[in-house]
Amino acid sequence: MIAAKGYAASQAKIPLEPFKFERREVGPHDVQIDILYCGVCHSDIHQVRDEWGGSIFPMVPGHEIVGKITKVGRQVTKFKVGETAGIGCFVDSCRVCPSCKAGLEQYCDVGMIGTYNGRDKEGHPTYGGYSNQIVVDENYTLHVSDKLPLSGVAPLLCAGITTYSPLREWKVGKGHKIAVVGLGGLGHMGVKLAASMGAEVTVLSTSESKRKDAEQLGAHHFVVTSNPEQVNEVMGTFDFILNTISAQHEYNFYLQMLKLDGTMILVGVPPEAPQVAAFNLIMKRRRLAGSLIGGIKETQEMLDYCAEHGITSDVEVINIDYINEAYERMLKGDVRYRFVIDMASL
């Protein structure tokens, strides 16, 4: 076993603290990565606080991982020592179900194995990127370009692919009007990506204070959802709405902004099941859909796309010992737009 260290929650709803643990030895198809940066996702908070249930403790969070490969297994063919690599939200899957064979491992029929808060095929808990190193199968490891700041690349492994995948699946591009609901970690990536694909982008936000940021990120329009005049102007106008909000909110309000055959895609997970009026869907043949991260092939495509177009996440780099304060700030919406841990501070 390989000695490792990180920060962990020993049980729900208590601060994270230093934690020593072990990684598996590098197997024939594994790569060992020294972690340089790890993004902080809102789902980290949900899971360390057991808000979704079933959390496994002690828990080392983190699934937006970028680092350098320090060792490769004897049968590894895709990576070399010294290369920059990334790890996203999962580290394995069954590999044989229709979803896995189609490159949609995130929808594995057996269930993908999470980078943390999961169990590997031997039943051992998985530990994430709030740590100094990680060992992962090469088939679930991603190539990362050195062209971009690595701190800004790390959140692409979750926030980036979570927004890129539905934009690609619904073929969003020139001639489309798309609204992004919420301008946080996910929303700001949705704006950047949709604008880069040629769509006409509107940000829907409760806060006028985010107008300037939205425009700088590439949005063409900004609507304050508490302003009736602004809202009336966009009713029934959007081809797509990318809804990134994880707080409880009214879906019907946004569904009415879709035009005929419009689609609202959910990537945020509110705590309670939403109420949807059937007539809001039926009368305009609207669709309500969801999307979960992306498969390995698509995530690599997203990383390559972002490298080509110079797209990264807007981040605030922190030391690992600031993580508990960072969580509190995230809950208040006090981050522009993603915290990233510099693992050299561990």
Beta strands, then each sheet from edge to edge (+ up, - down):
strand 1: 2-8
strand 2: 17-23
strand 3: 30-39
strand 4: 65-72
strand 5: 84-87
strand 6: 90-92
strand 7: 113-114
strand 8: 133-137
strand 9: 142-143
strand 10: 177-181
strand 11: 200-205
strand 12: 221-224
strand 13: 238-243
strand 14: 258-266
strand 15: 287-290
strand 16: 315-318
strand 17: 338-342
sheet 1: 1+ 2-
sheet 2: 8+ 3- 4+ 5- 9+
sheet 3: 8+ 3- 17+ 16+
sheet 4: 6+ 7-
sheet 5: 12+ 11+ 10+ 13+ 14+ 15+
end
